[in-house]
Amino acid sequence: MIRPRLARGLRTHLVLAFLLVSALSAVTAAAITFRQGRTAIVERAQADVLQELRAHLGSRAPDLPADPTVPDLRTLAVQLDRAAGPRGWRTALSYRGGPLISAGAQAPPLPAPLRARAVAATTALAQRFHHERTPWLAVALPVVAGNRADDGPPLVVYASFSLASQQQDVDTLAAAARAGALPVALAAVIPALLAARRLLRPVRRLRTAAERMAAGVLDTRVSVTGDDELADLARTFNTMAATLEADAAALRAMEARARRFAADVSHELRTPLAAMSAVTEVLDADAASGRLAPLTAEALTLVSDETRKLTRLVEDLIEVSRFDAGAAVLHLDEVDLGELVAKTLALRHWPGRVRADVPEGLRARLDPRRVDVILANLVGNALRHGGPAVSVLVRARAADDTGQIVITVSDDGPGIPADLLPHVFDRFTKGDAARARTEGSGLGLAIAAENARLHGGALTAANAPDGGAIFTLVLPGATD
């Protein structure tokens, strides 16, 4: 699940980020180029018009009278319009803030703000505007009448011309900018993929190493190249892996020593406890016969009970040590489950206290001794901590054709506390932790769960909706 997510996630994000930056860079460069090109085109057209207009005025203004009349101004406007050539400008003149005088009956289009500023202007002015949805440029060129600065208000020559051809150049420039940005963005895919591949290569190595460590290969290390952040991460990973390997080795050694200690102590206690059990049986008989004083008989009974508890604890510890060492083996045999359950209850004198429901003729291939241990622990636990109504229900799962045996042990007691339920199969877990001493060792359910796993089955615990605990043992091996 990590590989597809990495392919869809981090690589895609890197490529998209690279493409986004490339696209933004291309668009920004195209926009700046377009803006500068458009400004250059318009400014060049404006400069050319002013230069030509000044040249024509320079050759014709000296012939203008000191106090020109309207016909004089119209004649100058006609001359200027004829001199426009391909520019195609249309001119109008205003003398001393008077009305516009043009060559034709209608004055050229002029923006009002330009006229307002040109009245007091001493230098050329220009303003772009739109007329009939077409961009135009209007210029205002002040001219001193008679070439004398003290002759009063200047003569202002206005010229307007269409920027349609320049607009076509601007549109062509914009189309070129857009056409150039797209290939740049598409061409960025290849370096983006190469960059993402190079960047993700150490990440993949770290992922593979983490997967190996998760699988238990603690001697996994990654190669470190370079001095960037990923190299620092690889070094940190190697340091962490070395620390984990050392800690795991130390824990395994401590666990092995603890297991050996428990097994050795249990085996060493087994022989003296066997002798003590034999002696306590004799003393129990003497105490029961009444030949001993009451206080002595009570003391002997207490010693006998504690010796039996200690013997059971040692036997349980020895069994646990077999599971830990992997020395526990199954001795499979085909048995009748009804007979097996009946023998288990009879050996513990439970037939009158436990209700058994087992189909006749139900057989399975299993280890009868280990299943007997499982049933004894489950039923004994139900009798100690549950109510008096304990039942054992055995069924075969034939409907789903799995050949499994399901054994359910239930009671009508208060159930398992919610905080204890997740740990009920842990070692040395007791049903009543508040009591200093209990009859059980806290290993019975743990041994039962280990025996179930040894069979390839499972043992689970739950609380019934109407009260009471339910233990469910699932074992393979149902036979016809």
C-alpha positions in Angstrom: 0.0 0.0 0.0 3.0 2.4 0.5 4.3 2.1 -3.1 1.1 3.3 -4.9 0.5 6.0 -2.4 4.1 7.3 -2.9 3.7 7.2 -6.7 0.5 9.1 -6.6 1.4 11.4 -3.8 4.9 12.8 -3.4 6.0 12.4 -7.0 2.8 13.9 -8.3 3.1 16.8 -5.9 6.8 17.4 -6.9 6.0 17.3 -10.6 3.0 19.5 -10.2 4.9 22.0 -8.1 7.7 22.1 -10.7 5.2 22.6 -13.5 3.4 25.3 -11.6 6.6 27.2 -11.0 7.6 26.8 -14.7 4.2 27.8 -15.9 4.1 30.9 -13.6 7.6 31.8 -14.7 6.7 31.4 -18.4 3.5 33.4 -17.9 5.2 36.1 -16.0 8.0 36.4 -18.5 5.4 36.5 -21.4 3.4 39.1 -19.5 6.4 41.3 -18.9 7.6 40.9 -22.5 4.1 41.7 -23.8 3.8 44.7 -21.6 7.2 46.1 -22.5 6.6 45.3 -26.2 3.2 47.0 -26.2 4.6 50.1 -24.5 7.5 50.2 -26.9 5.2 50.0 -29.9 2.9 52.8 -28.7 5.8 55.0 -27.5 7.6 54.6 -30.9 4.5 55.5 -32.8 4.0 58.5 -30.5 7.6 59.6 -30.9 7.5 59.2 -34.6 4.3 61.3 -34.9 5.7 64.1 -32.7 8.9 64.1 -34.7 7.1 64.3 -38.0 4.6 66.8 -36.7 7.3 69.1 -35.4 9.2 68.8 -38.7 6.1 69.9 -40.6 5.3 72.7 -38.2 8.9 73.8 -38.3 8.7 74.3 -42.0 5.2 75.9 -42.1 4.9 77.8 -38.7 7.2 80.7 -39.9 4.8 81.5 -42.6 2.0 81.9 -40.1 1.0 85.5 -39.3 1.6 86.8 -35.8 -2.1 87.0 -35.2 -3.5 84.2 -37.4 -7.1 84.2 -38.5 -9.4 81.3 -38.8 -8.6 80.8 -42.6 -4.9 80.9 -41.8 -5.4 78.2 -39.1 -7.6 76.1 -41.5 -5.0 76.4 -44.2 -2.3 75.1 -41.8 -4.6 72.2 -40.7 -5.1 71.2 -44.4 -1.4 71.3 -45.0 -0.7 69.2 -42.0 -3.4 66.6 -42.8 -2.0 66.3 -46.4 1.5 65.8 -44.9 0.2 62.9 -42.7 1.0 60.3 -45.3 0.6 56.7 -44.0 0.1 58.0 -40.5 -3.3 59.2 -41.4 -3.5 61.7 -38.6 -6.2 64.4 -38.4 -5.3 67.7 -37.0 -7.0 70.6 -35.4 -5.6 74.0 -34.1 -6.6 76.1 -31.2 -5.3 79.7 -31.0 -5.3 81.3 -27.5 -7.8 78.7 -26.1 -10.2 79.4 -28.8 -12.4 76.8 -30.7 -10.8 74.0 -32.6 -10.1 74.8 -36.3 -9.8 71.7 -38.5 -9.4 71.0 -42.2 -12.9 69.5 -42.5 -16.2 70.4 -41.2 -15.7 68.0 -38.2 -12.9 68.2 -35.8 -10.9 65.0 -35.1 -11.8 63.0 -31.9 -9.9 64.4 -28.9 -10.2 63.5 -25.2 -11.4 66.3 -23.0 -8.6 65.9 -20.4 -6.0 66.4 -23.0 -7.5 69.7 -24.1 -7.8 70.9 -20.6 -4.1 70.2 -19.9 -2.9 71.6 -23.2 -4.2 75.1 -22.5 -1.4 75.8 -20.1 1.2 73.3 -21.4 4.6 74.3 -22.7 5.7 70.8 -23.9 4.1 68.1 -26.0 1.4 66.0 -24.4 -0.1 62.6 -25.5 -3.0 60.5 -24.4 -4.4 57.2 -25.6 -8.1 56.7 -25.8 -10.7 54.5 -27.6 -13.0 55.8 -30.4 -15.6 53.6 -31.9 -13.9 50.6 -30.2 -10.6 51.4 -31.8 -7.5 52.6 -29.9 -6.4 56.1 -30.9 -3.5 58.3 -29.9 -4.0 62.1 -29.5 -1.1 64.5 -29.2 -1.0 68.2 -28.3 1.9 70.3 -29.5 2.1 73.9 -28.2 3.6 76.4 -30.8 4.6 79.9 -30.0 3.0 82.2 -32.5 5.5 84.1 -34.6 8.3 82.2 -32.7 8.1 84.8 -29.9 7.8 83.7 -26.4 6.2 87.0 -25.3 3.4 87.0 -27.8 0.9 85.6 -25.4 -0.8 82.2 -25.3 0.6 79.7 -27.7 -1.0 78.0 -30.6 -1.8 74.4 -29.8 -1.8 71.9 -32.6 -3.8 68.7 -31.9 -3.3 65.5 -33.9 -5.3 62.3 -33.6 -4.6 59.1 -35.4 -5.7 55.4 -35.1 -3.6 52.8 -33.5 -5.2 50.0 -35.3 -2.0 48.8 -37.0 -0.1 49.1 -33.8 -2.9 47.1 -32.1 -2.4 44.4 -34.6 1.2 44.3 -33.8 0.3 44.1 -30.1 -2.1 41.3 -30.7 0.5 39.4 -32.7 2.9 39.9 -29.8 0.3 38.6 -27.3 -0.4 35.5 -29.4 3.3 34.9 -29.7 3.7 35.2 -25.9 0.9 32.8 -25.2 2.2 30.3 -27.8 5.6 30.5 -26.3 4.4 29.9 -22.7 2.7 26.6 -23.4 5.7 24.8 -24.9 7.8 26.0 -22.0 5.4 24.6 -19.5 5.1 21.3 -21.4 8.9 21.0 -21.8 9.2 21.4 -18.1 7.6 18.0 -17.6 10.8 16.1 -18.5 13.1 17.9 -16.0 10.3 17.8 -13.5 10.2 14.0 -13.8 14.0 13.7 -13.7 14.2 15.9 -10.6 11.4 14.0 -8.8 13.1 10.7 -9.6 16.4 11.9 -8.3 14.8 13.3 -5.2 12.6 10.3 -4.5 15.4 7.7 -4.9 16.7 8.1 -1.4 13.1 8.3 -0.1 12.5 4.9 -1.7 15.6 3.5 -0.2 14.5 4.7 3.2 11.0 3.2 2.7 12.5 -0.2 1.7 14.8 -0.1 4.7 11.9 0.8 7.0 9.8 -2.1 5.6 12.7 -4.5 6.2 13.1 -3.2 9.8 9.3 -3.6 10.3 9.7 -7.2 9.1 12.3 -7.8 11.9 15.6 -7.3 9.9 17.1 -5.0 12.4 20.6 -5.0 10.8 19.2 -3.0 7.8 21.2 0.1 6.9 20.9 2.6 4.0 23.8 4.1 2.0 24.5 7.8 2.7 25.5 10.0 -0.2 25.8 13.8 -0.2 25.4 16.4 2.5 21.8 17.5 2.0 18.8 17.1 4.3 18.0 13.6 2.9 21.6 12.5 3.6 21.1 13.7 7.2 17.8 11.8 7.4 19.6 8.6 6.2 22.3 9.1 8.8 19.6 9.5 11.5 17.9 6.4 10.2 21.1 4.4 10.5 21.7 5.7 14.0 18.1 4.8 15.0 18.5 1.3 13.4 21.7 0.6 15.2 20.1 1.7 18.5 17.1 -0.5 17.9 19.2 -3.4 17.0 21.3 -3.1 20.2 18.2 -2.6 22.4 16.5 -5.6 20.7 19.5 -7.8 21.2 19.7 -6.7 24.9 16.0 -7.4 25.4 16.2 -10.8 23.7 19.2 -11.7 25.9 17.3 -10.5 29.1 14.2 -12.4 28.0 16.1 -15.5 27.3 17.8 -15.3 30.7 14.5 -14.7 32.4 13.0 -17.7 30.6 15.9 -19.9 31.5 15.7 -18.8 35.1 11.9 -19.5 35.4 12.4 -22.9 33.7 15.4 -23.9 35.9 13.7 -22.8 39.1 10.5 -24.6 38.1 12.3 -27.8 37.3 14.4 -27.5 40.5 11.2 -27.1 42.6 9.4 -29.9 40.9 11.2 -32.7 42.8 10.9 -31.3 46.3 7.3 -30.4 45.7 6.5 -33.9 44.6 8.0 -35.2 47.9 6.1 -32.5 49.8 2.8 -33.5 48.1 3.3 -37.1 49.0 3.9 -36.2 52.6 0.9 -33.8 52.7 -1.3 -36.6 51.4 -0.3 -38.8 54.4 -0.8 -35.9 56.8 -4.2 -35.1 55.2 -5.2 -38.7 55.9 -4.1 -38.4 59.5 -5.9 -35.1 59.9 -9.1 -36.5 58.5 -8.9 -39.6 60.8 -9.2 -37.4 63.9 -6.0 -38.7 65.4 -4.4 -35.2 65.5 -5.2 -32.3 67.7 -7.7 -29.7 66.0 -5.0 -27.0 65.7 -2.5 -29.4 64.3 -5.0 -30.7 61.8 -5.9 -27.2 60.7 -2.3 -26.3 60.2 -1.6 -29.4 58.2 -4.6 -28.7 56.0 -3.3 -25.2 55.3 0.1 -26.5 54.5 -1.4 -29.1 52.2 -3.5 -26.5 50.3 -0.6 -24.2 49.8 1.6 -27.1 48.7 -1.0 -28.0 46.0 -1.2 -24.4 44.9 2.6 -24.2 44.6 2.7 -27.4 42.7 0.1 -26.2 40.2 2.0 -22.9 39.8 5.3 -24.8 39.1 3.5 -27.0 36.6 2.0 -24.0 34.9 5.5 -22.3 34.8 7.0 -25.4 33.3 4.3 -25.4 30.6 4.8 -21.7 29.9 8.5 -22.3 29.5 7.8 -25.0 27.0 5.7 -22.6 24.9 8.4 -19.9 25.1 11.2 -22.3 24.1 9.1 -23.7 21.2 9.3 -27.2 22.7 5.5 -27.7 23.0 4.3 -30.3 20.5 0.9 -31.7 19.7 0.0 -35.4 20.0 -3.0 -35.6 17.7 -5.6 -38.2 18.0 -9.1 -38.6 16.7 -11.4 -38.4 19.7 -15.1 -38.1 20.4 -15.7 -34.7 21.7 -18.7 -35.7 23.9 -16.5 -38.3 25.7 -13.7 -35.7 26.0 -15.9 -33.1 27.6 -17.5 -35.7 29.9 -14.1 -36.9 31.1 -12.9 -33.4 31.7 -15.9 -32.6 33.9 -15.8 -36.0 35.7 -12.1 -35.7 36.6 -12.8 -32.4 38.4 -16.1 -33.5 39.9 -18.1 -30.9 37.9 -20.8 -32.9 36.2 -23.5 -31.7 38.6 -22.3 -28.1 38.4 -21.8 -27.7 34.6 -24.3 -28.3 31.8 -22.8 -29.8 28.7 -24.4 -29.8 25.2 -22.4 -31.9 22.7 -23.8 -33.5 19.6 -23.5 -37.3 19.5 -20.8 -38.7 17.2 -19.0 -35.4 16.8 -15.3 -36.3 16.3 -12.2 -34.2 15.7 -8.5 -34.7 15.3 -6.7 -32.9 18.2 -4.5 -33.3 21.2 -6.9 -34.6 23.9 -4.6 -33.6 26.8 -4.2 -30.0 25.7 -7.9 -29.6 24.9 -8.6 -31.0 28.4 -6.3 -28.3 29.8 -8.2 -25.6 27.9 -11.6 -26.8 29.0 -10.5 -27.2 32.6 -9.1 -23.7 32.7 -12.2 -22.2 31.1 -14.7 -24.1 33.2 -12.7 -23.6 36.4 -12.5 -19.9 35.7 -16.3 -19.7 35.1 -17.0 -21.5 38.3 -14.7 -19.3 40.4 -15.7 -15.9 38.9 -19.0 -16.4 37.3 -22.5 -17.5 38.4 -23.6 -21.1 39.2 -25.1 -21.7 35.7 -22.0 -22.7 33.7 -22.6 -24.4 30.3 -20.3 -25.9 27.7 -21.7 -25.9 24.1 -19.9 -27.7 21.3 -20.8 -27.3 17.7 -19.3 -28.1 14.3 -19.2 -25.4 11.6 -20.4 -27.5 8.7 -22.3 -24.8 6.9 -19.2 -22.9 5.7 -17.3 -26.2 5.0 -14.4 -25.2 7.2 -14.4 -28.3 9.3 -14.0 -26.2 12.5 -15.1 -27.0 16.0 -16.5 -24.2 18.1 -16.6 -24.8 21.9 -18.3 -22.1 24.0 -18.1 -21.8 27.8 -20.5 -19.3 29.3 -21.7 -18.4 32.8 -24.4 -16.1 34.3 -22.0 -14.1 36.5 -21.2 -10.3 36.4 -18.9 -10.7 33.3 -15.4 -9.5 32.7 -14.6 -5.9 33.7 -14.1 -3.7 30.7 -10.6 -2.7 31.7 -9.6 -6.3 32.1 -11.2 -7.7 29.0 -8.3 -6.8 26.6 -5.8 -8.4 29.0 -7.7 -11.4 30.1 -5.2 -13.8 28.3 -2.1 -12.1 29.5 0.1 -14.0 31.9 -0.5 -13.5 35.6 -3.8 -11.6 35.0 -6.3 -12.4 37.7 -10.0 -11.8 37.8 -9.9 -10.0 41.1 -6.7 -7.9 41.4 -7.8 -6.4 44.6 -7.6 -9.7 46.5 -4.1 -10.4 47.8 -4.5 -14.1 47.3 -6.6 -16.1 44.9 -6.9 -19.7 44.1 -5.6 -19.4 40.6 -2.1 -18.5 39.5 -3.1 -16.1 36.7 -1.5 -18.4 34.1 -4.5 -20.7 33.3 -6.1 -18.6 30.6 -2.7 -17.7 29.1 -1.9 -21.4 28.8 -5.3 -22.1 27.3 -4.7 -19.5 24.7 -1.3 -20.9 23.9 -2.7 -24.4 23.5 -5.4 -23.0 21.2 -2.8 -21.3 19.0 -0.7 -24.5 19.0 -3.7 -26.3 17.4 -4.0 -23.6 14.8 -7.2 -22.2 16.4 -8.1 -19.2 18.5 -9.5 -18.4 21.9 -11.6 -15.2 22.5 -13.4 -13.7 25.4 -16.5 -11.4 25.5 -19.4 -10.4 27.7 -22.9 -11.6 26.9 -25.5 -8.9 26.3 -27.6 -10.2 29.2 -24.7 -10.7 31.6 -22.0 -13.3 32.1 -18.7 -14.0 30.3 -18.4 -16.1 27.1 -15.2 -17.8 26.1 -15.2 -19.1 22.5 -12.6 -21.8 21.4 -12.3 -22.4 17.7 -10.3 -25.5 16.7 -9.7 -27.1 13.3 -10.1 -30.8 12.7 -13.8 -31.8 12.5 -14.1 -35.3 10.9 -17.1 -37.2 9.6 
